[in-house]
Amino acid sequence: MTPPGSRAYKGEAAETRRLALLRVWIALTILLGLNYVVWRWWASVNWSAWWISVPLVLAETYSIIDLSLFGTTVWRSRQRGEPPAAPAGLGVDVFITTYNEPVGLVLDTARAARDITYPHRTWILDDGDRAELRAGAARLGVDYLTRGEEWAGKPRHAKAGNLNNALMQTTGEFILVLDADMVPYPHILDRTLGYFAQDERLALVQTPQYFNNVPDDDPLGSQAPLFYGPIQEGKDGWGASFFCGSNAVLRREALMELGILGYVSATENAVVTGLKDARGILRRAARRAVAPAERAALVATHEAVGDALAAVGNGAPLGEVTFVLGERISELSRAAVAGDLAAIAADLDDLGIEDHGIDAASATTVGSLATQELSPLNALDAVRATIDAIDVGRSDEAQALLPMATISVTEDMATSMRLHANGWRSVYHNEILVEGLAPEGLAAALTQRLRWAQGTVQVLLRENPLALKGLRPAQRLMYFSTMWSYLAGFATLVYLVAPVLFLTAGVLPVNSYAGPFFWRFLPFMVANQLLFLIASRGLPTWRGQQYTIALFPVWITACVTAAANVWGGRPLSFAVTPKDGTRSERRPLREVSWQIVTAAALVVAVVAGVVRLAVWGAEPVGTLVNIGWVCFDLVAMSVLVGAVRYRGYPEHEEEK
């Protein structure tokens, strides 16, 4: 117990007061937001221009939900104090994942990893299979692993596949995962391993990602202080802090259990899918059958498949279920053949064929056919082939689940979500223990953000946390809140289009900009901005808000391409973020072409609004509100001006 009057006690008391104030403000802000959006739906939608009015109120509803999810996240923000001491004697493997990053950069990380003070073994996991990197690893005295030349040009499952390969060839009880550019501090394991000793069901300790090549004004918005501060601390409070791909220590047992359970799940899914396919074949065949005997055989087989599905649902061993079903289908098939052949023999008797040279040997041959699996009922053959085709041991799905998740182009969130669903716990330790390199150009930063967004949306569409078995309600909400945030591009697009339509064409999406609107909207907006100030504890958040708006084409592209991949099977490549430490001399205007067009449209809209107000006497309140709205959007998007001009961090180059 912390003694009263001590510095730690006063700090805890201050944090308690801050959290109480934060919760009051969260409740107030959400109530103001609900008051506004209910009024918008109930009384202010301009149905005569429904084609923009409805999308606008939907966008506002999205934003209220997003705000509520953020408020819920930080409601239980947890700031952990001094970590427990690391026990001696734990086995640790340090994994440095790489594909095509510069060899010197990887070796710098490997050197720092080798010098971590806690006893461990360092591995470079090279999916590029580069002889130069292998030689460099040997010089440093660290281990080197590759998946071989056949994977060097097209590494399957990208980073997740690389980690899965290493997990199968190493033995450390704990795994520290580092990206190629993430240089660890010597004491990183001393500050993280103690949590595992305290909790035998702890699977993950995640630490922040901090970049040492970012200037103070952070033109590319790389540092993400809100996410690696209050948001992850809030998720930690709800038991849902998640793996961010690097700077994390994981328990091998949890990962291997995840792989085993994933394999079992994939096996069961394959069996159930095969049985359902077989049942569909039988149902269609029974409807087409003419002969009563055929229909009876098909109905009996349909019942056998139904019994097998029920047995799987009741937890019967899958091998036993498929074996019993196969035997029943074989019996039904032989019975059907015997019936057909008996009818043929009867017809031969009626025709007196026995008087025309049909001997006993021929009769024996006909009888033997009844014992062979030559059913004239093609449906039975198709069903038997379907059952025989269930080969879960070789299925891609089963292999993909061993043990890092491979359902998206980013493996981190899906893996930790499955760990939580399996009853494992996580910790977010908010202490900078690793320094990395952020992208040093806008094009590379956009590549990185697109991959993050695509991976997150893939997980949402393939393994929605709201429906994933095993997650607690709060964990479902915490994962969903992160996924939900990447849908912001669509809402932003509506927010940009609506004022342009009003200022240029007079299309009014809101029935009134009079008192009822302002008395609801302004208090909510003020409370919303103050909420971010209180929740962030003085951390800079404006840059993040700017990029949420300015990168709307990236978020929309990510959602569309991820949906096309999940629902349409279109390939989605894994693009490694370029981090070669060099300054780009190219101005990446092409990468922000949509933003340039949008900014031009906003400027034109302001000019048109001023002209319509001054010359034609347009509605003054609505015009001024929308001009202010457009100016806010332009200020937010202005972050891209500095981003386009940014050429890298000179100080970083001098240090190199």
HELIX and SHEET records of a PDB file:
HELIX    1   1 ARG A    7  ALA A   43  1                                  37    
HELIX    2   2 TRP A   47  ALA A   49  5                                   3    
HELIX    3   3 TRP A   50  TRP A   75  1                                  26    
HELIX    4   4 VAL A  103  ARG A  114  1                                  12    
HELIX    5   5 ALA A  131  LEU A  140  1                                  10    
HELIX    6   6 GLU A  149  ALA A  152  1                                   4    
HELIX    7   7 ALA A  158  LEU A  167  1                                  10    
HELIX    8   8 LEU A  193  GLN A  198  1                                   6    
HELIX    9   9 PHE A  227  ILE A  231  3                                   5    
HELIX   10  10 GLN A  232  GLY A  237  1                                   6    
HELIX   11  11 ARG A  252  ARG A  288  1                                  37    
HELIX   12  12 PRO A  292  GLY A  313  1                                  22    
HELIX   13  13 LEU A  318  LEU A  351  1                                  34    
HELIX   14  14 ILE A  353  HIS A  356  5                                   4    
HELIX   15  15 ALA A  360  LEU A  369  1                                  10    
HELIX   16  16 ASN A  378  ASP A  388  1                                  11    
HELIX   17  17 VAL A  392  ARG A  394  5                                   3    
HELIX   18  18 ASP A  396  ALA A  400  1                                   5    
HELIX   19  19 ASP A  412  ALA A  421  1                                  10    
HELIX   20  20 LEU A  442  ARG A  462  1                                  21    
HELIX   21  21 PRO A  473  SER A  485  1                                  13    
HELIX   22  22 ALA A  488  ALA A  505  1                                  18    
HELIX   23  23 GLY A  515  SER A  536  1                                  22    
HELIX   24  24 TRP A  542  ALA A  550  1                                   9    
HELIX   25  25 PHE A  552  GLY A  568  1                                  17    
HELIX   26  26 ARG A  590  VAL A  592  5                                   3    
HELIX   27  27 SER A  593  VAL A  615  1                                  23    
HELIX   28  28 PRO A  620  MET A  637  1                                  18    
HELIX   29  29 VAL A  639  ARG A  645  1                                   7    
HELIX   30  30 PRO A  650  GLU A  655  1                                   6    
SHEET    1   A 7 ASP A 143  LEU A 145  0                                        
SHEET    2   A 7 ARG A 121  ASP A 126  1                                        
SHEET    3   A 7 VAL A  92  THR A  98  1                                        
SHEET    4   A 7 PHE A 174  ASP A 179  1                                        
SHEET    5   A 7 ALA A 248  ARG A 251 -1                                        
SHEET    6   A 7 LEU A 202  GLN A 206 -1                                        
SHEET    7   A 7 ARG A 425  TYR A 428  1                                        
SHEET    1   B 3 VAL A 183  PRO A 184  0                                        
SHEET    2   B 3 VAL A 434  GLY A 436 -1                                        
SHEET    3   B 3 TYR A 210  PHE A 211  1                                        
END                                                                             
